[in-house]
Amino acid sequence: MERPDLLPDPTAQFGRWLEEAQAAGVTMPDAMTLATADAGGRPSARTVLLKGADAEGFRFFTNTESRKGRELAENPRAALVFHWQQEPRRQVIVSGDVEPLSREESQAYFDTRPLGSRLGAWASRQSSVVPDREALERAFAEAEAEHGDDPPLPPWWGGYLLRPARFEFWQNRPNRLHDRFRYTRVPDGGWLLERLAP
Ligand SMILES: Cc1cc2nc3c(=O)[nH]c(=O)nc-3n(C[C@H](O)[C@H](O)[C@H](O)COP(=O)(O)O)c2cc1C
């Protein structure tokens, strides 16, 4: 991989690699590790699904009162890691500031989810301690009884937008001399592209 192989716009480059991962048969190429940290800098990470990447940024949806939601409220920065194991073996890392999506945008996405997922969002206070599985099943049945087949958007559920400040594209190469290219956003809104040692 050489500089001329990379598109000037890193989001477009990401889109190209995501399509190539799909075409290569990667399982869940849209699954990404989301790393956050609390106000004290203590990190945490988990997998979430990418629900769109465009000029504005990268979108994902979750419970806003979960551990990640609380950390993003205290410290609105995050990193995303995509690892696509099949050939051509690649990794993309994206980091930047994070903001909540509007209620309208969260509602629009929530409405596309299967009924069971929408009810599940009412039943689960994500990341809180539960006594047993029955408590979860009971909460689901209560949500079903209360909301039927048209649950509204729970106040504790929504999306986030990560606005990228940095991207790193990693391509496996022989002898561990992998290719790494970093894009860093510069003040004029353009991107600085640099090769990094593997
Ligand atoms: C493949 C995969 C995809 C997932 N996608 C999401 C997602 O899009 N949103 C979400 O809230 N949790 C998702 N999860 C669950 C999270 O990994 C995590 O358990 C949950 O969000 C609670 O994280 P937290 O306690 O760190 O906030 C996914 C898990 C896996 C394995």
The ligand as an SDF file (V2000), in Angstrom:
LIG
                    3D

 31 33  0  0  0  0  0  0  0  0999 V2000
  -21.1110   -8.2160   17.9600 C   0  0  0  0  0  0  0  0  0  0  0  0
  -21.6460   -7.3560   19.0750 C   0  0  0  0  0  0  0  0  0  0  0  0
  -22.3540   -6.1980   18.7520 C   0  0  0  0  0  0  0  0  0  0  0  0
  -22.8750   -5.3850   19.7640 C   0  0  0  0  0  0  0  0  0  0  0  0
  -23.5120   -4.2320   19.4100 N   0  0  0  0  0  0  0  0  0  0  0  0
  -23.9680   -3.3950   20.3810 C   0  0  0  0  0  0  0  0  0  0  0  0
  -24.5490   -2.1400   20.0320 C   0  0  0  0  0  0  0  0  0  0  0  0
  -24.6320   -1.7410   18.8500 O   0  0  0  0  0  0  0  0  0  0  0  0
  -25.0200   -1.3660   21.0480 N   0  0  0  0  0  0  0  0  0  0  0  0
  -24.9070   -1.7520   22.3700 C   0  0  0  0  0  0  0  0  0  0  0  0
  -25.3520   -0.9990   23.2380 O   0  0  0  0  0  0  0  0  0  0  0  0
  -24.3270   -2.9130   22.7190 N   0  0  0  0  0  0  0  0  0  0  0  0
  -23.8570   -3.7470   21.7590 C   0  0  0  0  0  0  0  0  0  0  0  0
  -23.2390   -4.9250   22.1240 N   0  0  0  0  0  0  0  0  0  0  0  0
  -23.0750   -5.2170   23.5670 C   0  0  0  0  0  0  0  0  0  0  0  0
  -21.8600   -4.4480   24.1140 C   0  0  0  0  0  0  0  0  0  0  0  0
  -20.6530   -5.0970   23.7300 O   0  0  0  0  0  0  0  0  0  0  0  0
  -21.8790   -4.2850   25.6470 C   0  0  0  0  0  0  0  0  0  0  0  0
  -21.9990   -5.5200   26.2970 O   0  0  0  0  0  0  0  0  0  0  0  0
  -23.0080   -3.3710   26.1290 C   0  0  0  0  0  0  0  0  0  0  0  0
  -23.2330   -2.2880   25.2520 O   0  0  0  0  0  0  0  0  0  0  0  0
  -22.7320   -2.8400   27.5450 C   0  0  0  0  0  0  0  0  0  0  0  0
  -21.5040   -2.1430   27.5190 O   0  0  0  0  0  0  0  0  0  0  0  0
  -21.0480   -1.1690   28.7140 P   0  0  0  0  0  0  0  0  0  0  0  0
  -21.4940   -1.7770   30.0190 O   0  0  0  0  0  0  0  0  0  0  0  0
  -19.5410   -1.0840   28.6050 O   0  0  0  0  0  0  0  0  0  0  0  0
  -21.6940    0.1780   28.4770 O   0  0  0  0  0  0  0  0  0  0  0  0
  -22.7070   -5.7530   21.1220 C   0  0  0  0  0  0  0  0  0  0  0  0
  -21.9840   -6.9140   21.4450 C   0  0  0  0  0  0  0  0  0  0  0  0
  -21.4730   -7.7020   20.4370 C   0  0  0  0  0  0  0  0  0  0  0  0
  -20.6780   -8.9370   20.8080 C   0  0  0  0  0  0  0  0  0  0  0  0
  1  2  1  0
  2  3  1  0
  2 30  2  0
  3  4  2  0
  4  5  1  0
  4 28  1  0
  5  6  2  0
  6  7  1  0
  6 13  1  0
  7  8  2  0
  7  9  1  0
  9 10  1  0
 10 11  2  0
 10 12  1  0
 12 13  2  0
 13 14  1  0
 14 15  1  0
 14 28  1  0
 15 16  1  0
 16 17  1  0
 16 18  1  0
 18 19  1  0
 18 20  1  0
 20 21  1  0
 20 22  1  0
 22 23  1  0
 23 24  1  0
 24 25  2  0
 24 26  1  0
 24 27  1  0
 28 29  2  0
 29 30  1  0
 30 31  1  0
M  END
$$$$
